[in-house]
Amino acid sequence: MNGAGLLVDSFGRVREAVHGAVEGLSEDELAARIDPEANSIAWLVWHLTRIQDDHLAGAFGTEQLWTTGGWADRFGLPFPEEATGYGQTSARSGRVRAPADLLLGYHDAVHDRTAELVGAVTNADLDRVVDTAWDPPVTLGVRLVSVIADDLQHAGQAAYVRGVVERGRPARHGSGAT
């Protein structure tokens, strides 16, 4: 497997984790917070997708799907259009509410764009500097690994919150649980 194949596979695992955390939950369950300061599944998935969209657009010199794909309008969040959730207060993060189909639609659109972009990357491309604001400057390879790591961390947090939310549901009769 080459570098591009490895990256496509890695982002595919992010997509699987996001779907596993979101599918089958109501909008209220997606917005549930396990304590007043905690992030909801909706915020975690919106945020990780915004970061992926933002960072890959920057690294590849493309437009963000958030704006060009009309996702900002569909979500209708009370934030500036350029917001990604980075540095948001708990009160602001609690304002992210969205149904599963909207969260997954945006994530899948970003995933498809990501797979297209990283699928064409050569191993030599991974050494291209994409951000000189850091010391040392950030290469494309480092930026992509950073996005994957951040995405997987937040997807894992969303899966954990899902487990807590599901444990709080009323018990179903006949489930075999004791």
Secondary structure, DSSP 8 states (H G I E B T S, - for coil): --HHHHHHHHHHHHHHHHHHHHTT--HHHHH--SSTTS--HHHHHHHHHHHHHHHHHHHHT---HHHHTSHHHHH--SS-TT--STT--HHHHTT----HHHHHHHHHHHHHHHHHHHHT--TGGGGSEEE-SSSS-EEHHHHHHHHHHHHHHHHHHHHHHHHHHHHTS---TTS---
